[in-house]
């Protein structure tokens, strides 16, 4: 079941990749691994937080 529209996954994947890149370049902080959350939710198209608060940006 999807609850993300067309723009959400693109932004989430971009943000996830940028945060994960911080692990390897830049400040090299382990906080970059938090980028896995938006990356995975963007690839799957489902956000558990959206479900909890009742948000659905998918128009289908």
PDB file of N, H, CA, C and O in Angstrom:
ATOM      1  N   UNK A   1       0.838  -1.172   0.000  1.00  0.00           N
ATOM      2  CA  UNK A   1       0.000   0.000   0.000  1.00  0.00           C
ATOM      3  C   UNK A   1       0.887   1.240   0.000  1.00  0.00           C
ATOM      4  O   UNK A   1       1.706   1.430   0.899  1.00  0.00           O
ATOM      5  N   UNK A   2       0.717   2.076  -1.010  1.00  0.00           N
ATOM      6  H   UNK A   2       0.052   1.923  -1.741  1.00  0.00           H
ATOM      7  CA  UNK A   2       1.516   3.286  -1.132  1.00  0.00           C
ATOM      8  C   UNK A   2       0.799   4.449  -0.455  1.00  0.00           C
ATOM      9  O   UNK A   2      -0.428   4.530  -0.490  1.00  0.00           O
ATOM     10  N   UNK A   3       1.554   5.336   0.152  1.00  0.00           N
ATOM     11  H   UNK A   3       2.552   5.270   0.180  1.00  0.00           H
ATOM     12  CA  UNK A   3       0.966   6.553   0.697  1.00  0.00           C
ATOM     13  C   UNK A   3       1.832   7.779   0.386  1.00  0.00           C
ATOM     14  O   UNK A   3       1.729   8.810   1.051  1.00  0.00           O
ATOM     15  N   UNK A   4       2.680   7.650  -0.626  1.00  0.00           N
ATOM     16  H   UNK A   4       2.764   6.813  -1.166  1.00  0.00           H
ATOM     17  CA  UNK A   4       3.515   8.761  -1.071  1.00  0.00           C
ATOM     18  C   UNK A   4       3.190   9.085  -2.522  1.00  0.00           C
ATOM     19  O   UNK A   4       3.001   8.188  -3.344  1.00  0.00           O
ATOM     20  N   UNK A   5       3.126  10.371  -2.826  1.00  0.00           N
ATOM     21  H   UNK A   5       3.279  11.100  -2.158  1.00  0.00           H
ATOM     22  CA  UNK A   5       2.838  10.808  -4.187  1.00  0.00           C
ATOM     23  C   UNK A   5       4.046  10.677  -5.092  1.00  0.00           C
ATOM     24  O   UNK A   5       4.939   9.870  -4.838  1.00  0.00           O
ATOM     25  N   UNK A   6       4.072  11.477  -6.155  1.00  0.00           N
ATOM     26  H   UNK A   6       3.346  12.133  -6.362  1.00  0.00           H
ATOM     27  CA  UNK A   6       5.157  11.386  -7.137  1.00  0.00           C
ATOM     28  C   UNK A   6       6.414  12.125  -6.705  1.00  0.00           C
ATOM     29  O   UNK A   6       7.523  11.692  -7.020  1.00  0.00           O
ATOM     30  N   UNK A   7       6.261  13.223  -5.995  1.00  0.00           N
ATOM     31  H   UNK A   7       5.360  13.574  -5.739  1.00  0.00           H
ATOM     32  CA  UNK A   7       7.407  14.044  -5.600  1.00  0.00           C
ATOM     33  C   UNK A   7       8.092  13.482  -4.358  1.00  0.00           C
ATOM     34  O   UNK A   7       9.318  13.535  -4.257  1.00  0.00           O
ATOM     35  N   UNK A   8       7.323  12.947  -3.413  1.00  0.00           N
ATOM     36  H   UNK A   8       6.327  12.904  -3.496  1.00  0.00           H
ATOM     37  CA  UNK A   8       7.884  12.446  -2.149  1.00  0.00           C
ATOM     38  C   UNK A   8       9.013  11.436  -2.350  1.00  0.00           C
ATOM     39  O   UNK A   8      10.082  11.613  -1.764  1.00  0.00           O
ATOM     40  N   UNK A   9       8.827  10.388  -3.149  1.00  0.00           N
ATOM     41  H   UNK A   9       7.959  10.244  -3.624  1.00  0.00           H
ATOM     42  CA  UNK A   9       9.918   9.410  -3.294  1.00  0.00           C
ATOM     43  C   UNK A   9      11.191  10.010  -3.887  1.00  0.00           C
ATOM     44  O   UNK A   9      12.294   9.635  -3.491  1.00  0.00           O
ATOM     45  N   UNK A  10      11.046  10.929  -4.821  1.00  0.00           N
ATOM     46  H   UNK A  10      10.149  11.233  -5.143  1.00  0.00           H
ATOM     47  CA  UNK A  10      12.218  11.554  -5.443  1.00  0.00           C
ATOM     48  C   UNK A  10      13.005  12.346  -4.399  1.00  0.00           C
ATOM     49  O   UNK A  10      14.230  12.247  -4.326  1.00  0.00           O
ATOM     50  N   UNK A  11      12.290  13.133  -3.594  1.00  0.00           N
ATOM     51  H   UNK A  11      11.296  13.214  -3.653  1.00  0.00           H
ATOM     52  CA  UNK A  11      12.951  13.919  -2.553  1.00  0.00           C
ATOM     53  C   UNK A  11      13.559  13.031  -1.480  1.00  0.00           C
ATOM     54  O   UNK A  11      14.661  13.299  -1.002  1.00  0.00           O
ATOM     55  N   UNK A  12      12.849  11.974  -1.099  1.00  0.00           N
ATOM     56  H   UNK A  12      11.954  11.756  -1.488  1.00  0.00           H
ATOM     57  CA  UNK A  12      13.348  11.076  -0.058  1.00  0.00           C
ATOM     58  C   UNK A  12      14.601  10.325  -0.506  1.00  0.00           C
ATOM     59  O   UNK A  12      15.555  10.199   0.262  1.00  0.00           O
ATOM     60  N   UNK A  13      14.605   9.833  -1.729  1.00  0.00           N
ATOM     61  H   UNK A  13      13.831   9.935  -2.353  1.00  0.00           H
ATOM     62  CA  UNK A  13      15.775   9.116  -2.228  1.00  0.00           C
ATOM     63  C   UNK A  13      16.961  10.071  -2.322  1.00  0.00           C
ATOM     64  O   UNK A  13      18.076   9.708  -1.945  1.00  0.00           O
ATOM     65  N   UNK A  14      16.736  11.275  -2.814  1.00  0.00           N
ATOM     66  H   UNK A  14      15.831  11.569  -3.119  1.00  0.00           H
ATOM     67  CA  UNK A  14      17.812  12.263  -2.901  1.00  0.00           C
ATOM     68  C   UNK A  14      18.370  12.621  -1.532  1.00  0.00           C
ATOM     69  O   UNK A  14      19.585  12.702  -1.357  1.00  0.00           O
ATOM     70  N   UNK A  15      17.491  12.834  -0.564  1.00  0.00           N
ATOM     71  H   UNK A  15      16.503  12.768  -0.707  1.00  0.00           H
ATOM     72  CA  UNK A  15      17.929  13.148   0.791  1.00  0.00           C
ATOM     73  C   UNK A  15      18.663  11.964   1.411  1.00  0.00           C
ATOM     74  O   UNK A  15      19.682  12.143   2.078  1.00  0.00           O
ATOM     75  N   UNK A  16      18.153  10.767   1.196  1.00  0.00           N
ATOM     76  H   UNK A  16      17.325  10.622   0.654  1.00  0.00           H
ATOM     77  CA  UNK A  16      18.795   9.573   1.748  1.00  0.00           C
ATOM     78  C   UNK A  16      20.193   9.375   1.207  1.00  0.00           C
ATOM     79  O   UNK A  16      21.119   9.082   1.964  1.00  0.00           O
ATOM     80  N   UNK A  17      20.357   9.531  -0.091  1.00  0.00           N
ATOM     81  H   UNK A  17      19.605   9.769  -0.706  1.00  0.00           H
ATOM     82  CA  UNK A  17      21.678   9.373  -0.709  1.00  0.00           C
ATOM     83  C   UNK A  17      22.632  10.453  -0.204  1.00  0.00           C
ATOM     84  O   UNK A  17      23.803  10.176   0.054  1.00  0.00           O
ATOM     85  N   UNK A  18      22.136  11.679  -0.063  1.00  0.00           N
ATOM     86  H   UNK A  18      21.185  11.904  -0.273  1.00  0.00           H
ATOM     87  CA  UNK A  18      22.985  12.770   0.430  1.00  0.00           C
ATOM     88  C   UNK A  18      23.432  12.501   1.865  1.00  0.00           C
ATOM     89  O   UNK A  18      24.593  12.732   2.203  1.00  0.00           O
ATOM     90  N   UNK A  19      22.532  12.022   2.703  1.00  0.00           N
ATOM     91  H   UNK A  19      21.589  11.835   2.429  1.00  0.00           H
ATOM     92  CA  UNK A  19      22.910  11.745   4.095  1.00  0.00           C
ATOM     93  C   UNK A  19      23.879  10.570   4.192  1.00  0.00           C
ATOM     94  O   UNK A  19      24.820  10.608   4.985  1.00  0.00           O
ATOM     95  N   UNK A  20      23.661   9.546   3.406  1.00  0.00           N
ATOM     96  H   UNK A  20      22.896   9.515   2.762  1.00  0.00           H
ATOM     97  CA  UNK A  20      24.562   8.395   3.431  1.00  0.00           C
ATOM     98  C   UNK A  20      25.947   8.801   2.913  1.00  0.00           C
ATOM     99  O   UNK A  20      26.962   8.267   3.362  1.00  0.00           O
ATOM    100  N   UNK A  21      25.984   9.735   1.979  1.00  0.00           N
ATOM    101  H   UNK A  21      25.160  10.169   1.614  1.00  0.00           H
ATOM    102  CA  UNK A  21      27.270  10.204   1.463  1.00  0.00           C
ATOM    103  C   UNK A  21      28.099  10.870   2.565  1.00  0.00           C
ATOM    104  O   UNK A  21      29.328  10.891   2.490  1.00  0.00           O
ATOM    105  N   UNK A  22      27.431  11.414   3.589  1.00  0.00           N
ATOM    106  H   UNK A  22      26.433  11.397   3.651  1.00  0.00           H
ATOM    107  CA  UNK A  22      28.159  12.036   4.693  1.00  0.00           C
ATOM    108  C   UNK A  22      28.990  11.027   5.477  1.00  0.00           C
ATOM    109  O   UNK A  22      29.938  11.404   6.166  1.00  0.00           O
ATOM    110  N   UNK A  23      28.644   9.761   5.376  1.00  0.00           N
ATOM    111  H   UNK A  23      27.874   9.455   4.816  1.00  0.00           H
ATOM    112  CA  UNK A  23      29.419   8.735   6.071  1.00  0.00           C
ATOM    113  C   UNK A  23      30.780   8.564   5.410  1.00  0.00           C
ATOM    114  O   UNK A  23      31.767   8.262   6.080  1.00  0.00           O
ATOM    115  N   UNK A  24      30.830   8.757   4.102  1.00  0.00           N
ATOM    116  H   UNK A  24      30.028   9.002   3.558  1.00  0.00           H
ATOM    117  CA  UNK A  24      32.052   8.483   3.348  1.00  0.00           C
ATOM    118  C   UNK A  24      32.852   9.732   2.994  1.00  0.00           C
ATOM    119  O   UNK A  24      34.079   9.682   2.916  1.00  0.00           O
ATOM    120  N   UNK A  25      32.164  10.849   2.780  1.00  0.00           N
ATOM    121  H   UNK A  25      31.167  10.889   2.843  1.00  0.00           H
ATOM    122  CA  UNK A  25      32.838  12.104   2.455  1.00  0.00           C
ATOM    123  C   UNK A  25      32.313  13.196   3.379  1.00  0.00           C
ATOM    124  O   UNK A  25      31.332  12.989   4.093  1.00  0.00           O
ATOM    125  N   UNK A  26      32.946  14.324   3.368  1.00  0.00           N
ATOM    126  H   UNK A  26      33.743  14.492   2.788  1.00  0.00           H
ATOM    127  CA  UNK A  26      32.504  15.417   4.237  1.00  0.00           C
ATOM    128  C   UNK A  26      32.944  15.177   5.673  1.00  0.00           C
ATOM    129  O   UNK A  26      34.088  14.793   5.918  1.00  0.00           O
ATOM    130  N   UNK A  27      32.037  15.403   6.628  1.00  0.00           N
ATOM    131  H   UNK A  27      31.108  15.715   6.429  1.00  0.00           H
ATOM    132  CA  UNK A  27      32.437  15.265   8.029  1.00  0.00           C
ATOM    133  C   UNK A  27      32.621  13.813   8.482  1.00  0.00           C
ATOM    134  O   UNK A  27      33.119  13.578   9.583  1.00  0.00           O
ATOM    135  N   UNK A  28      32.235  12.848   7.666  1.00  0.00           N
ATOM    136  H   UNK A  28      31.830  13.039   6.772  1.00  0.00           H
ATOM    137  CA  UNK A  28      32.372  11.416   7.957  1.00  0.00           C
ATOM    138  C   UNK A  28      31.794  11.064   9.329  1.00  0.00           C
ATOM    139  O   UNK A  28      32.462  10.469  10.175  1.00  0.00           O
ATOM    140  N   UNK A  29      30.559  11.444   9.516  1.00  0.00           N
ATOM    141  H   UNK A  29      30.016  11.927   8.829  1.00  0.00           H
ATOM    142  CA  UNK A  29      29.867  11.194  10.768  1.00  0.00           C
ATOM    143  C   UNK A  29      28.929  10.000  10.631  1.00  0.00           C
ATOM    144  O   UNK A  29      28.329   9.812   9.572  1.00  0.00           O
ATOM    145  N   UNK A  30      28.788   9.193  11.674  1.00  0.00           N
ATOM    146  H   UNK A  30      29.275   9.345  12.534  1.00  0.00           H
ATOM    147  CA  UNK A  30      27.878   8.052  11.593  1.00  0.00           C
ATOM    148  C   UNK A  30      26.404   8.467  11.535  1.00  0.00           C
ATOM    149  O   UNK A  30      25.550   7.630  11.244  1.00  0.00           O
ATOM    150  N   UNK A  31      26.093   9.713  11.799  1.00  0.00           N
ATOM    151  H   UNK A  31      26.787  10.393  12.036  1.00  0.00           H
ATOM    152  CA  UNK A  31      24.718  10.181  11.696  1.00  0.00           C
ATOM    153  C   UNK A  31      24.198  10.065  10.262  1.00  0.00           C
ATOM    154  O   UNK A  31      22.986  10.064  10.043  1.00  0.00           O
ATOM    155  N   UNK A  32      25.078   9.971   9.313  1.00  0.00           N
ATOM    156  H   UNK A  32      26.062   9.972   9.491  1.00  0.00           H
ATOM    157  CA  UNK A  32      24.674   9.823   7.922  1.00  0.00           C
ATOM    158  C   UNK A  32      23.889   8.557   7.658  1.00  0.00           C
ATOM    159  O   UNK A  32      23.123   8.494   6.697  1.00  0.00           O
ATOM    160  N   UNK A  33      24.065   7.541   8.499  1.00  0.00           N
ATOM    161  H   UNK A  33      24.687   7.592   9.281  1.00  0.00           H
ATOM    162  CA  UNK A  33      23.316   6.292   8.314  1.00  0.00           C
ATOM    163  C   UNK A  33      21.823   6.484   8.526  1.00  0.00           C
ATOM    164  O   UNK A  33      21.034   5.622   8.139  1.00  0.00           O
ATOM    165  N   UNK A  34      21.419   7.588   9.129  1.00  0.00           N
ATOM    166  H   UNK A  34      22.059   8.288   9.444  1.00  0.00           H
ATOM    167  CA  UNK A  34      19.989   7.891   9.233  1.00  0.00           C
ATOM    168  C   UNK A  34      19.367   8.096   7.849  1.00  0.00           C
ATOM    169  O   UNK A  34      18.145   8.063   7.699  1.00  0.00           O
ATOM    170  N   UNK A  35      20.204   8.303   6.858  1.00  0.00           N
ATOM    171  H   UNK A  35      21.197   8.330   6.980  1.00  0.00           H
ATOM    172  CA  UNK A  35      19.732   8.449   5.490  1.00  0.00           C
ATOM    173  C   UNK A  35      19.094   7.185   4.946  1.00  0.00           C
ATOM    174  O   UNK A  35      18.405   7.229   3.927  1.00  0.00           O
ATOM    175  N   UNK A  36      19.313   6.056   5.611  1.00  0.00           N
ATOM    176  H   UNK A  36      19.873   6.020   6.439  1.00  0.00           H
ATOM    177  CA  UNK A  36      18.669   4.817   5.173  1.00  0.00           C
ATOM    178  C   UNK A  36      17.151   4.889   5.307  1.00  0.00           C
ATOM    179  O   UNK A  36      16.431   4.278   4.518  1.00  0.00           O
ATOM    180  N   UNK A  37      16.663   5.627   6.294  1.00  0.00           N
ATOM    181  H   UNK A  37      17.249   6.124   6.935  1.00  0.00           H
ATOM    182  CA  UNK A  37      15.222   5.725   6.511  1.00  0.00           C
ATOM    183  C   UNK A  37      14.526   6.401   5.330  1.00  0.00           C
ATOM    184  O   UNK A  37      13.618   5.805   4.752  1.00  0.00           O
ATOM    185  N   UNK A  38      14.917   7.632   4.945  1.00  0.00           N
ATOM    186  H   UNK A  38      15.655   8.117   5.415  1.00  0.00           H
ATOM    187  CA  UNK A  38      14.239   8.224   3.787  1.00  0.00           C
ATOM    188  C   UNK A  38      14.525   7.476   2.483  1.00  0.00           C
ATOM    189  O   UNK A  38      13.683   7.442   1.586  1.00  0.00           O
ATOM    190  N   UNK A  39      15.708   6.880   2.381  1.00  0.00           N
ATOM    191  H   UNK A  39      16.392   6.908   3.110  1.00  0.00           H
ATOM    192  CA  UNK A  39      16.025   6.125   1.174  1.00  0.00           C
ATOM    193  C   UNK A  39      15.080   4.936   1.021  1.00  0.00           C
ATOM    194  O   UNK A  39      14.507   4.734  -0.049  1.00  0.00           O
ATOM    195  N   UNK A  40      14.918   4.164   2.065  1.00  0.00           N
ATOM    196  H   UNK A  40      15.384   4.328   2.934  1.00  0.00           H
ATOM    197  CA  UNK A  40      14.046   2.992   1.995  1.00  0.00           C
ATOM    198  C   UNK A  40      12.577   3.373   1.826  1.00  0.00           C
ATOM    199  O   UNK A  40      11.866   2.748   1.040  1.00  0.00           O
ATOM    200  N   UNK A  41      12.115   4.388   2.552  1.00  0.00           N
ATOM    201  H   UNK A  41      12.692   4.896   3.191  1.00  0.00           H
ATOM    202  CA  UNK A  41      10.710   4.784   2.407  1.00  0.00           C
ATOM    203  C   UNK A  41      10.458   5.350   1.010  1.00  0.00           C
ATOM    204  O   UNK A  41       9.370   5.181   0.460  1.00  0.00           O
ATOM    205  N   UNK A  42      11.447   6.014   0.439  1.00  0.00           N
ATOM    206  H   UNK A  42      12.331   6.151   0.885  1.00  0.00           H
ATOM    207  CA  UNK A  42      11.291   6.528  -0.920  1.00  0.00           C
ATOM    208  C   UNK A  42      11.266   5.423  -1.959  1.00  0.00           C
ATOM    209  O   UNK A  42      10.524   5.509  -2.938  1.00  0.00           O
ATOM    210  N   UNK A  43      12.067   4.388  -1.760  1.00  0.00           N
ATOM    211  H   UNK A  43      12.670   4.318  -0.965  1.00  0.00           H
ATOM    212  CA  UNK A  43      12.094   3.275  -2.716  1.00  0.00           C
ATOM    213  C   UNK A  43      10.835   2.417  -2.620  1.00  0.00           C
ATOM    214  O   UNK A  43      10.340   1.914  -3.628  1.00  0.00           O
ATOM    215  N   UNK A  44      10.326   2.256  -1.413  1.00  0.00           N
ATOM    216  H   UNK A  44      10.728   2.665  -0.594  1.00  0.00           H
ATOM    217  CA  UNK A  44       9.139   1.414  -1.208  1.00  0.00           C
ATOM    218  C   UNK A  44       7.853   2.180  -1.528  1.00  0.00           C
ATOM    219  O   UNK A  44       6.883   1.596  -2.010  1.00  0.00           O
ATOM    220  N   UNK A  45       7.851   3.485  -1.258  1.00  0.00           N
ATOM    221  H   UNK A  45       8.640   3.959  -0.866  1.00  0.00           H
ATOM    222  CA  UNK A  45       6.650   4.284  -1.503  1.00  0.00           C
ATOM    223  C   UNK A  45       5.689   4.303  -0.334  1.00  0.00           C
ATOM    224  O   UNK A  45       4.542   4.723  -0.484  1.00  0.00           O
ATOM    225  N   UNK A  46       6.136   3.857   0.823  1.00  0.00           N
ATOM    226  H   UNK A  46       7.068   3.516   0.944  1.00  0.00           H
ATOM    227  CA  UNK A  46       5.291   3.818   2.012  1.00  0.00           C
ATOM    228  C   UNK A  46       6.042   4.423   3.183  1.00  0.00           C
ATOM    229  O   UNK A  46       7.185   4.056   3.453  1.00  0.00           O
ATOM    230  N   UNK A  47       5.393   5.356   3.880  1.00  0.00           N
ATOM    231  H   UNK A  47       4.464   5.655   3.660  1.00  0.00           H
ATOM    232  CA  UNK A  47       5.986   5.991   5.049  1.00  0.00           C
ATOM    233  C   UNK A  47       5.133   5.670   6.280  1.00  0.00           C
ATOM    234  O   UNK A  47       3.974   6.082   6.347  1.00  0.00           O
ATOM    235  N   UNK A  48       5.687   4.943   7.253  1.00  0.00           N
ATOM    236  H   UNK A  48       6.628   4.608   7.199  1.00  0.00           H
ATOM    237  CA  UNK A  48       4.918   4.617   8.453  1.00  0.00           C
ATOM    238  C   UNK A  48       4.465   5.862   9.227  1.00  0.00           C
ATOM    239  O   UNK A  48       3.384   5.857   9.817  1.00  0.00           O
ATOM    240  N   UNK A  49       5.267   6.914   9.233  1.00  0.00           N
ATOM    241  H   UNK A  49       6.144   6.918   8.754  1.00  0.00           H
ATOM    242  CA  UNK A  49       4.883   8.135   9.934  1.00  0.00           C
ATOM    243  C   UNK A  49       3.655   8.772   9.281  1.00  0.00           C
ATOM    244  O   UNK A  49       2.771   9.268   9.980  1.00  0.00           O
ATOM    245  N   UNK A  50       3.595   8.760   7.960  1.00  0.00           N
ATOM    246  H   UNK A  50       4.312   8.357   7.393  1.00  0.00           H
ATOM    247  CA  UNK A  50       2.411   9.259   7.264  1.00  0.00           C
ATOM    248  C   UNK A  50       1.173   8.483   7.723  1.00  0.00           C
ATOM    249  O   UNK A  50       0.112   9.069   7.939  1.00  0.00           O
ATOM    250  N   UNK A  51       1.313   7.192   7.868  1.00  0.00           N
ATOM    251  H   UNK A  51       2.175   6.716   7.692  1.00  0.00           H
ATOM    252  CA  UNK A  51       0.185   6.351   8.281  1.00  0.00           C
ATOM    253  C   UNK A  51      -0.286   6.718   9.688  1.00  0.00           C
ATOM    254  O   UNK A  51      -1.487   6.776   9.955  1.00  0.00           O
ATOM    255  N   UNK A  52       0.674   6.966  10.585  1.00  0.00           N
ATOM    256  H   UNK A  52       1.649   6.919  10.368  1.00  0.00           H
ATOM    257  CA  UNK A  52       0.330   7.302  11.967  1.00  0.00           C
ATOM    258  C   UNK A  52      -0.436   8.609  12.069  1.00  0.00           C
ATOM    259  O   UNK A  52      -1.375   8.717  12.857  1.00  0.00           O
ATOM    260  N   UNK A  53      -0.045   9.608  11.279  1.00  0.00           N
ATOM    261  H   UNK A  53       0.719   9.521  10.639  1.00  0.00           H
ATOM    262  CA  UNK A  53      -0.692  10.906  11.361  1.00  0.00           C
ATOM    263  C   UNK A  53      -1.824  11.070  10.353  1.00  0.00           C
ATOM    264  O   UNK A  53      -2.474  12.115  10.320  1.00  0.00           O
ATOM    265  N   UNK A  54      -2.065  10.054   9.531  1.00  0.00           N
ATOM    266  H   UNK A  54      -1.537   9.205   9.558  1.00  0.00           H
ATOM    267  CA  UNK A  54      -3.195  10.084   8.598  1.00  0.00           C
ATOM    268  C   UNK A  54      -2.951  10.883   7.326  1.00  0.00           C
ATOM    269  O   UNK A  54      -3.897  11.406   6.738  1.00  0.00           O
ATOM    270  N   UNK A  55      -1.712  10.986   6.896  1.00  0.00           N
ATOM    271  H   UNK A  55      -0.943  10.561   7.374  1.00  0.00           H
ATOM    272  CA  UNK A  55      -1.371  11.722   5.678  1.00  0.00           C
ATOM    273  C   UNK A  55      -1.249  10.727   4.531  1.00  0.00           C
ATOM    274  O   UNK A  55      -0.681   9.646   4.688  1.00  0.00           O
ATOM    275  N   UNK A  56      -1.790  11.106   3.376  1.00  0.00           N
ATOM    276  H   UNK A  56      -2.252  11.983   3.249  1.00  0.00           H
ATOM    277  CA  UNK A  56      -1.669  10.279   2.182  1.00  0.00           C
ATOM    278  C   UNK A  56      -1.487  11.230   1.001  1.00  0.00           C
ATOM    279  O   UNK A  56      -2.454  11.862   0.574  1.00  0.00           O
ATOM    280  N   UNK A  57      -0.292  11.344   0.472  1.00  0.00           N
ATOM    281  H   UNK A  57       0.493  10.830   0.819  1.00  0.00           H
ATOM    282  CA  UNK A  57      -0.033  12.231  -0.649  1.00  0.00           C
ATOM    283  C   UNK A  57      -0.148  11.525  -1.995  1.00  0.00           C
ATOM    284  O   UNK A  57       0.042  12.141  -3.043  1.00  0.00           O
ATOM    285  N   UNK A  58      -0.460  10.233  -1.964  1.00  0.00           N
ATOM    286  H   UNK A  58      -0.614   9.733  -1.112  1.00  0.00           H
ATOM    287  CA  UNK A  58      -0.650   9.467  -3.194  1.00  0.00           C
ATOM    288  C   UNK A  58      -2.063   9.707  -3.701  1.00  0.00           C
ATOM    289  O   UNK A  58      -3.029   9.539  -2.956  1.00  0.00           O
ATOM    290  N   UNK A  59      -2.189  10.095  -4.949  1.00  0.00           N
ATOM    291  H   UNK A  59      -1.405  10.232  -5.554  1.00  0.00           H
ATOM    292  CA  UNK A  59      -3.490  10.431  -5.513  1.00  0.00           C
ATOM    293  C   UNK A  59      -4.273   9.226  -6.021  1.00  0.00           C
ATOM    294  O   UNK A  59      -5.415   9.377  -6.454  1.00  0.00           O
ATOM    295  N   UNK A  60      -3.684   8.040  -5.976  1.00  0.00           N
ATOM    296  H   UNK A  60      -2.756   7.918  -5.624  1.00  0.00           H
ATOM    297  CA  UNK A  60      -4.385   6.854  -6.487  1.00  0.00           C
ATOM    298  C   UNK A  60      -5.503   6.428  -5.584  1.00  0.00           C
ATOM    299  O   UNK A  60      -6.190   5.447  -5.872  1.00  0.00           O
TER     300      UNK A  60
END
